[in-house]
Amino acid sequence: MNVIEYPKRETWEELLKRPTASILDIEDTVNTIFSEIQLKKDVAVFKYTTFFDGVQLDQIQVSPEEVKRAETLIPEVLKSAIKTAYNNIAQFHKAQKSNPTRVETMPGVECWMEKRPIEKVGLYIPGGSAPLFSTVLML
């Protein structure tokens, strides 16, 4: 990560520029990566983690000990901001809770919508030029 403190006003425009690659520029690469991961599973995930992030992992799942160690590296002011964002997001999503909806679309055909938690999930957290921590919390 490149940290820029107190940039001069004349550099703001350049600093705020977004990458201009189009989907067409990266689609073949992304499809190749997806195909390889589909075929080789975790082996390909390890390969691309090393390639893109420069990190060699022994396992994919983060241990509780690693989480505790990482927590000690976060400044209190950031922890407070994260808690505030979490509370705001949780409040908004709690307001969206609903009971299952059932509709008989025709005699004998019943459709329903139900929201329920899932036990495990893999998440993609985009970094790019403007990483948003709220994405992590919402996912």
Disulfide bonds with the S-S distance in Angstrom:
none
